[in-house]
Amino acid sequence: MVDKFLEGKGALITGGASGFGRGTAYAFAERGADIILVDINEEQLEETSKDIAQKTGRKVIPIVCDVSKSDQVDAMAKQAYQELDNVYILFNNAGIGVAYGKNICRVREEQWDHIMSVNLKGQWLVAKSIWRKMKAQKFEPLSGKIICNASAAGLLLIPELPAYSITKVGVMALTKLLAKSLAPQITANAVLPGFHITGIYMNSEEAVQTVLDDQNIKIPLGRIGTVDDVVDLLVYLASPASNYITGQCIPVGGGVCI
């Protein structure tokens, strides 16, 4: 039987239409949370929201938002608190990948600006838009939790994914600063997925394996990761069992960061 430890609590998940966001939304809803699901892909967002609501019986509110745009983020946050009376968990998940192969000196300025705006600025804007209301919530012992999606690329610093890797280093720094700034009412932690079959790899195991082979990376646990591998960690970080953990950036990649 699933423990409903999120009953009466709201979760806001960016990048929620697919991948880690979608998997986490299902898991949180199954544990009693009502969900604000945010994505830029309206069609996929509507489909995912309806599916989660039907399967879990929870309230799921889709909001189309480009997290790199402050006006859209502010409007999204305002709507979120109109729809739900609290946001206990923020999963700052929205992000984009880039074509594999260019080194740091070959990244075009517009590519640099775009990925920085979505992957790093976007997480800052979303956290900035809700922290005050989250901090004022009357839950005990914590008023809320922020979980950011970083990446093992932020530790490995893959030369063929330079701008992406740098954004994930930034997300780890952002997480630690949020943890220091928002304690003791709010915790902030980051998950660092390794090599998982998601949309960034076109949902292709072959694409993941190509990068592993090119970088001569061996996964100690002997298999490519799944969405569920990361969702399991997110469920733990959302649960009371993790209440004394903050400012941590936790790899979940089968040992690739050892």
C-alpha positions as YAML, in Angstrom:
chain: A
units: angstrom
residues:
- id: 1
  name: MET
  ca: [0.00, 0.00, 0.00]
- id: 2
  name: VAL
  ca: [1.35, 3.44, -0.98]
- id: 3
  name: ASP
  ca: [1.93, 5.84, 1.92]
- id: 4
  name: LYS
  ca: [-0.16, 8.99, 1.33]
- id: 5
  name: PHE
  ca: [2.36, 11.30, 3.01]
- id: 6
  name: LEU
  ca: [1.56, 14.12, 0.55]
- id: 7
  name: GLU
  ca: [-2.16, 14.19, 1.34]
- id: 8
  name: GLY
  ca: [-3.30, 17.81, 1.66]
- id: 9
  name: LYS
  ca: [-0.14, 19.11, 0.02]
- id: 10
  name: GLY
  ca: [0.47, 20.64, -3.39]
- id: 11
  name: ALA
  ca: [3.37, 19.97, -5.75]
- id: 12
  name: LEU
  ca: [4.49, 22.25, -8.58]
- id: 13
  name: ILE
  ca: [6.46, 20.44, -11.26]
- id: 14
  name: THR
  ca: [8.08, 22.25, -14.19]
- id: 15
  name: GLY
  ca: [8.92, 20.33, -17.33]
- id: 16
  name: GLY
  ca: [6.06, 18.11, -16.23]
- id: 17
  name: ALA
  ca: [4.71, 16.84, -19.54]
- id: 18
  name: SER
  ca: [7.35, 14.16, -20.08]
- id: 19
  name: GLY
  ca: [10.38, 12.37, -18.70]
- id: 20
  name: PHE
  ca: [11.36, 12.89, -15.06]
- id: 21
  name: GLY
  ca: [8.62, 15.51, -14.61]
- id: 22
  name: ARG
  ca: [5.85, 13.23, -15.75]
- id: 23
  name: GLY
  ca: [7.14, 10.27, -13.75]
- id: 24
  name: THR
  ca: [7.43, 12.39, -10.62]
- id: 25
  name: ALA
  ca: [3.94, 13.85, -11.08]
- id: 26
  name: TYR
  ca: [2.46, 10.34, -11.12]
- id: 27
  name: ALA
  ca: [4.43, 9.35, -8.04]
- id: 28
  name: PHE
  ca: [3.50, 12.44, -6.05]
- id: 29
  name: ALA
  ca: [-0.17, 12.19, -7.04]
- id: 30
  name: GLU
  ca: [-0.22, 8.53, -6.00]
- id: 31
  name: ARG
  ca: [1.01, 9.68, -2.59]
- id: 32
  name: GLY
  ca: [-1.84, 12.16, -2.20]
- id: 33
  name: ALA
  ca: [-0.54, 15.41, -3.72]
- id: 34
  name: ASP
  ca: [-2.52, 17.73, -5.92]
- id: 35
  name: ILE
  ca: [-0.36, 18.81, -8.84]
- id: 36
  name: ILE
  ca: [0.42, 21.97, -10.77]
- id: 37
  name: LEU
  ca: [1.97, 20.67, -13.97]
- id: 38
  name: VAL
  ca: [3.98, 23.19, -15.98]
- id: 39
  name: ASP
  ca: [5.42, 22.80, -19.45]
- id: 40
  name: ILE
  ca: [5.88, 24.69, -22.70]
- id: 41
  name: ASN
  ca: [4.43, 21.85, -24.81]
- id: 42
  name: GLU
  ca: [0.69, 22.49, -24.48]
- id: 43
  name: GLU
  ca: [-0.57, 19.39, -26.28]
- id: 44
  name: GLN
  ca: [1.64, 16.98, -24.35]
- id: 45
  name: LEU
  ca: [0.93, 18.83, -21.12]
- id: 46
  name: GLU
  ca: [-2.84, 18.47, -21.49]
- id: 47
  name: GLU
  ca: [-2.53, 14.77, -22.33]
- id: 48
  name: THR
  ca: [-0.26, 14.03, -19.36]
- id: 49
  name: SER
  ca: [-2.41, 16.03, -16.94]
- id: 50
  name: LYS
  ca: [-5.60, 14.22, -17.93]
- id: 51
  name: ASP
  ca: [-3.92, 10.83, -17.68]
- id: 52
  name: ILE
  ca: [-2.53, 11.50, -14.19]
- id: 53
  name: ALA
  ca: [-5.87, 12.85, -12.95]
- id: 54
  name: GLN
  ca: [-7.76, 9.84, -14.30]
- id: 55
  name: LYS
  ca: [-5.34, 7.27, -12.89]
- id: 56
  name: THR
  ca: [-4.83, 8.83, -9.45]
- id: 57
  name: GLY
  ca: [-8.02, 10.78, -8.78]
- id: 58
  name: ARG
  ca: [-6.01, 13.84, -7.78]
- id: 59
  name: LYS
  ca: [-6.40, 17.42, -8.94]
- id: 60
  name: VAL
  ca: [-3.95, 18.13, -11.77]
- id: 61
  name: ILE
  ca: [-3.77, 21.68, -13.14]
- id: 62
  name: PRO
  ca: [-1.84, 22.18, -16.41]
- id: 63
  name: ILE
  ca: [-0.21, 25.58, -16.93]
- id: 64
  name: VAL
  ca: [1.64, 26.44, -20.13]
- id: 65
  name: CYS
  ca: [4.74, 28.47, -19.28]
- id: 66
  name: ASP
  ca: [8.17, 29.28, -20.68]
- id: 67
  name: VAL
  ca: [10.26, 29.26, -17.51]
- id: 68
  name: SER
  ca: [12.89, 31.50, -19.09]
- id: 69
  name: LYS
  ca: [10.38, 34.40, -19.24]
- id: 70
  name: SER
  ca: [9.85, 36.19, -15.93]
- id: 71
  name: ASP
  ca: [6.39, 37.52, -16.83]
- id: 72
  name: GLN
  ca: [5.16, 34.03, -17.68]
- id: 73
  name: VAL
  ca: [6.69, 32.58, -14.50]
- id: 74
  name: ASP
  ca: [5.06, 35.24, -12.34]
- id: 75
  name: ALA
  ca: [1.67, 34.59, -13.97]
- id: 76
  name: MET
  ca: [2.14, 30.85, -13.54]
- id: 77
  name: ALA
  ca: [2.96, 31.19, -9.83]
- id: 78
  name: LYS
  ca: [-0.04, 33.43, -9.28]
- id: 79
  name: GLN
  ca: [-2.34, 30.92, -10.97]
- id: 80
  name: ALA
  ca: [-0.79, 28.05, -9.02]
- id: 81
  name: TYR
  ca: [-1.74, 29.63, -5.70]
- id: 82
  name: GLN
  ca: [-5.20, 30.44, -7.00]
- id: 83
  name: GLU
  ca: [-5.73, 26.76, -7.87]
- id: 84
  name: LEU
  ca: [-4.13, 25.27, -4.74]
- id: 85
  name: ASP
  ca: [-3.92, 26.61, -1.20]
- id: 86
  name: ASN
  ca: [-0.28, 25.54, -0.89]
- id: 87
  name: VAL
  ca: [2.79, 24.47, -2.82]
- id: 88
  name: TYR
  ca: [4.65, 22.20, -0.42]
- id: 89
  name: ILE
  ca: [7.01, 20.80, -3.05]
- id: 90
  name: LEU
  ca: [8.62, 22.51, -6.02]
- id: 91
  name: PHE
  ca: [10.34, 20.17, -8.45]
- id: 92
  name: ASN
  ca: [12.40, 22.56, -10.57]
- id: 93
  name: ASN
  ca: [12.78, 20.21, -13.50]
- id: 94
  name: ALA
  ca: [12.32, 22.11, -16.79]
- id: 95
  name: GLY
  ca: [15.38, 22.01, -19.00]
- id: 96
  name: ILE
  ca: [16.66, 21.47, -22.50]
- id: 97
  name: GLY
  ca: [19.53, 19.58, -24.04]
- id: 98
  name: VAL
  ca: [21.74, 20.52, -26.96]
- id: 99
  name: ALA
  ca: [23.32, 18.71, -29.85]
- id: 100
  name: TYR
  ca: [26.21, 16.53, -28.69]
- id: 101
  name: GLY
  ca: [29.64, 17.25, -30.07]
- id: 102
  name: LYS
  ca: [30.59, 20.95, -29.96]
- id: 103
  name: ASN
  ca: [33.40, 21.98, -27.66]
- id: 104
  name: ILE
  ca: [33.23, 25.11, -25.49]
- id: 105
  name: CYS
  ca: [34.89, 27.31, -28.12]
- id: 106
  name: ARG
  ca: [32.41, 26.34, -30.84]
- id: 107
  name: VAL
  ca: [29.14, 27.05, -29.01]
- id: 108
  name: ARG
  ca: [27.28, 29.91, -30.68]
- id: 109
  name: GLU
  ca: [26.22, 32.85, -28.55]
- id: 110
  name: GLU
  ca: [22.52, 32.33, -29.22]
- id: 111
  name: GLN
  ca: [22.83, 28.66, -28.19]
- id: 112
  name: TRP
  ca: [24.64, 29.67, -25.00]
- id: 113
  name: ASP
  ca: [22.02, 32.29, -24.12]
- id: 114
  name: HIS
  ca: [19.11, 29.94, -24.79]
- id: 115
  name: ILE
  ca: [20.28, 27.04, -22.67]
- id: 116
  name: MET
  ca: [21.39, 29.32, -19.84]
- id: 117
  name: SER
  ca: [17.99, 31.02, -19.86]
- id: 118
  name: VAL
  ca: [16.03, 27.78, -19.66]
- id: 119
  name: ASN
  ca: [18.22, 25.49, -17.57]
- id: 120
  name: LEU
  ca: [19.62, 27.92, -15.00]
- id: 121
  name: LYS
  ca: [17.75, 31.22, -15.12]
- id: 122
  name: GLY
  ca: [14.47, 29.29, -15.38]
- id: 123
  name: GLN
  ca: [15.06, 27.41, -12.12]
- id: 124
  name: TRP
  ca: [16.03, 30.66, -10.38]
- id: 125
  name: LEU
  ca: [12.93, 32.47, -11.66]
- id: 126
  name: VAL
  ca: [10.56, 29.71, -10.54]
- id: 127
  name: ALA
  ca: [12.09, 29.44, -7.07]
- id: 128
  name: LYS
  ca: [12.08, 33.24, -6.80]
- id: 129
  name: SER
  ca: [8.38, 33.38, -7.69]
- id: 130
  name: ILE
  ca: [7.14, 31.11, -4.91]
- id: 131
  name: TRP
  ca: [9.59, 31.14, -1.99]
- id: 132
  name: ARG
  ca: [7.81, 33.82, 0.03]
- id: 133
  name: LYS
  ca: [4.45, 32.07, 0.03]
- id: 134
  name: MET
  ca: [6.10, 28.68, 0.55]
- id: 135
  name: LYS
  ca: [8.01, 30.01, 3.56]
- id: 136
  name: ALA
  ca: [4.81, 31.37, 5.12]
- id: 137
  name: GLN
  ca: [2.92, 28.05, 4.90]
- id: 138
  name: LYS
  ca: [1.92, 26.54, 8.23]
- id: 139
  name: PHE
  ca: [3.24, 23.01, 7.81]
- id: 140
  name: GLU
  ca: [5.50, 21.52, 10.49]
- id: 141
  name: PRO
  ca: [8.39, 20.92, 10.83]
- id: 142
  name: LEU
  ca: [9.02, 22.33, 7.33]
- id: 143
  name: SER
  ca: [6.89, 24.75, 5.35]
- id: 144
  name: GLY
  ca: [8.11, 23.41, 2.01]
- id: 145
  name: LYS
  ca: [10.72, 21.62, -0.05]
- id: 146
  name: ILE
  ca: [12.53, 22.60, -3.24]
- id: 147
  name: ILE
  ca: [14.10, 19.91, -5.40]
- id: 148
  name: CYS
  ca: [16.18, 20.98, -8.40]
- id: 149
  name: ASN
  ca: [17.11, 18.80, -11.34]
- id: 150
  name: ALA
  ca: [20.82, 19.09, -12.05]
- id: 151
  name: SER
  ca: [22.85, 16.38, -13.81]
- id: 152
  name: ALA
  ca: [25.87, 14.15, -13.51]
- id: 153
  name: ALA
  ca: [27.17, 16.27, -16.40]
- id: 154
  name: GLY
  ca: [27.69, 19.01, -13.82]
- id: 155
  name: LEU
  ca: [30.24, 16.78, -12.08]
- id: 156
  name: LEU
  ca: [31.73, 15.00, -15.08]
- id: 157
  name: LEU
  ca: [31.98, 18.19, -17.21]
- id: 158
  name: ILE
  ca: [31.54, 16.49, -20.57]
- id: 159
  name: PRO
  ca: [33.56, 18.45, -23.17]
- id: 160
  name: GLU
  ca: [31.05, 17.68, -25.93]
- id: 161
  name: LEU
  ca: [28.19, 19.08, -23.80]
- id: 162
  name: PRO
  ca: [29.89, 22.23, -22.51]
- id: 163
  name: ALA
  ca: [27.06, 24.74, -22.12]
- id: 164
  name: TYR
  ca: [24.73, 22.07, -20.75]
- id: 165
  name: SER
  ca: [27.35, 20.97, -18.24]
- id: 166
  name: ILE
  ca: [27.91, 24.55, -17.10]
- id: 167
  name: THR
  ca: [24.18, 25.11, -16.56]
- id: 168
  name: LYS
  ca: [24.08, 22.05, -14.31]
- id: 169
  name: VAL
  ca: [27.06, 23.29, -12.27]
- id: 170
  name: GLY
  ca: [25.03, 26.46, -11.85]
- id: 171
  name: VAL
  ca: [21.95, 24.54, -10.73]
- id: 172
  name: MET
  ca: [24.01, 22.81, -8.04]
- id: 173
  name: ALA
  ca: [25.26, 26.19, -6.81]
- id: 174
  name: LEU
  ca: [21.72, 27.59, -6.92]
- id: 175
  name: THR
  ca: [20.50, 24.65, -4.84]
- id: 176
  name: LYS
  ca: [23.10, 25.20, -2.14]
- id: 177
  name: LEU
  ca: [22.38, 28.93, -2.01]
- id: 178
  name: LEU
  ca: [18.63, 28.28, -1.73]
- id: 179
  name: ALA
  ca: [19.30, 25.82, 1.09]
- id: 180
  name: LYS
  ca: [21.36, 28.37, 3.01]
- id: 181
  name: SER
  ca: [18.99, 31.26, 2.31]
- id: 182
  name: LEU
  ca: [15.65, 29.56, 3.01]
- id: 183
  name: ALA
  ca: [16.53, 27.47, 6.07]
- id: 184
  name: PRO
  ca: [15.13, 26.51, 8.49]
- id: 185
  name: GLN
  ca: [11.64, 26.60, 6.98]
- id: 186
  name: ILE
  ca: [12.48, 25.21, 3.51]
- id: 187
  name: THR
  ca: [14.91, 22.55, 2.39]
- id: 188
  name: ALA
  ca: [16.57, 22.58, -1.03]
- id: 189
  name: ASN
  ca: [18.28, 19.61, -2.61]
- id: 190
  name: ALA
  ca: [19.23, 18.55, -6.13]
- id: 191
  name: VAL
  ca: [19.08, 15.28, -7.98]
- id: 192
  name: LEU
  ca: [21.83, 14.55, -10.48]
- id: 193
  name: PRO
  ca: [20.62, 12.02, -13.06]
- id: 194
  name: GLY
  ca: [23.31, 10.15, -14.95]
- id: 195
  name: PHE
  ca: [22.55, 8.48, -18.27]
- id: 196
  name: HIS
  ca: [18.84, 7.71, -18.51]
- id: 197
  name: ILE
  ca: [16.50, 7.02, -21.41]
- id: 198
  name: THR
  ca: [14.61, 10.33, -21.64]
- id: 199
  name: GLY
  ca: [13.67, 12.93, -24.22]
- id: 200
  name: ILE
  ca: [17.09, 14.57, -24.09]
- id: 201
  name: TYR
  ca: [18.36, 11.34, -25.65]
- id: 202
  name: MET
  ca: [15.32, 11.09, -27.93]
- id: 203
  name: ASN
  ca: [14.10, 8.26, -25.67]
- id: 204
  name: SER
  ca: [16.68, 6.07, -27.33]
- id: 205
  name: GLU
  ca: [18.95, 3.62, -25.51]
- id: 206
  name: GLU
  ca: [21.19, 3.66, -28.59]
- id: 207
  name: ALA
  ca: [21.68, 7.43, -28.29]
- id: 208
  name: VAL
  ca: [22.63, 7.07, -24.63]
- id: 209
  name: GLN
  ca: [25.08, 4.29, -25.44]
- id: 210
  name: THR
  ca: [26.70, 6.40, -28.17]
- id: 211
  name: VAL
  ca: [27.58, 9.09, -25.62]
- id: 212
  name: LEU
  ca: [28.83, 6.51, -23.11]
- id: 213
  name: ASP
  ca: [31.05, 4.88, -25.73]
- id: 214
  name: ASP
  ca: [32.38, 8.20, -27.01]
- id: 215
  name: GLN
  ca: [33.27, 9.35, -23.48]
- id: 216
  name: ASN
  ca: [34.59, 5.90, -22.50]
- id: 217
  name: ILE
  ca: [32.21, 5.90, -19.55]
- id: 218
  name: LYS
  ca: [31.35, 2.61, -17.88]
- id: 219
  name: ILE
  ca: [28.36, 2.49, -15.54]
- id: 220
  name: PRO
  ca: [29.49, 0.47, -12.50]
- id: 221
  name: LEU
  ca: [26.02, -0.98, -11.90]
- id: 222
  name: GLY
  ca: [26.00, -2.28, -15.44]
- id: 223
  name: ARG
  ca: [22.90, -0.72, -17.02]
- id: 224
  name: ILE
  ca: [21.54, 2.51, -18.41]
- id: 225
  name: GLY
  ca: [19.18, 4.33, -16.06]
- id: 226
  name: THR
  ca: [15.41, 4.66, -16.24]
- id: 227
  name: VAL
  ca: [13.04, 7.46, -15.28]
- id: 228
  name: ASP
  ca: [11.92, 5.42, -12.27]
- id: 229
  name: ASP
  ca: [15.47, 5.33, -10.90]
- id: 230
  name: VAL
  ca: [15.34, 9.10, -10.50]
- id: 231
  name: VAL
  ca: [11.69, 9.23, -9.41]
- id: 232
  name: ASP
  ca: [12.49, 6.91, -6.49]
- id: 233
  name: LEU
  ca: [14.98, 9.48, -5.17]
- id: 234
  name: LEU
  ca: [12.51, 12.31, -5.67]
- id: 235
  name: VAL
  ca: [9.88, 10.46, -3.66]
- id: 236
  name: TYR
  ca: [12.39, 10.09, -0.83]
- id: 237
  name: LEU
  ca: [13.32, 13.78, -0.93]
- id: 238
  name: ALA
  ca: [9.61, 14.71, -0.86]
- id: 239
  name: SER
  ca: [8.97, 12.44, 2.13]
- id: 240
  name: PRO
  ca: [9.36, 13.12, 5.86]
- id: 241
  name: ALA
  ca: [12.30, 10.69, 5.86]
- id: 242
  name: SER
  ca: [14.48, 13.40, 4.26]
- id: 243
  name: ASN
  ca: [13.45, 16.30, 6.50]
- id: 244
  name: TYR
  ca: [16.96, 16.72, 7.94]
- id: 245
  name: ILE
  ca: [18.66, 16.83, 4.54]
- id: 246
  name: THR
  ca: [19.29, 20.13, 2.77]
- id: 247
  name: GLY
  ca: [21.86, 21.62, 0.40]
- id: 248
  name: GLN
  ca: [22.78, 18.21, -1.01]
- id: 249
  name: CYS
  ca: [23.39, 17.37, -4.67]
- id: 250
  name: ILE
  ca: [22.76, 13.66, -4.99]
- id: 251
  name: PRO
  ca: [23.90, 11.66, -8.04]
- id: 252
  name: VAL
  ca: [21.61, 8.87, -9.23]
- id: 253
  name: GLY
  ca: [23.45, 7.34, -12.13]
- id: 254
  name: GLY
  ca: [24.51, 3.82, -11.28]
- id: 255
  name: GLY
  ca: [27.90, 4.99, -10.04]
- id: 256
  name: VAL
  ca: [29.09, 7.11, -12.98]
- id: 257
  name: CYS
  ca: [30.15, 9.90, -10.59]
- id: 258
  name: ILE
  ca: [32.33, 7.72, -8.38]
...
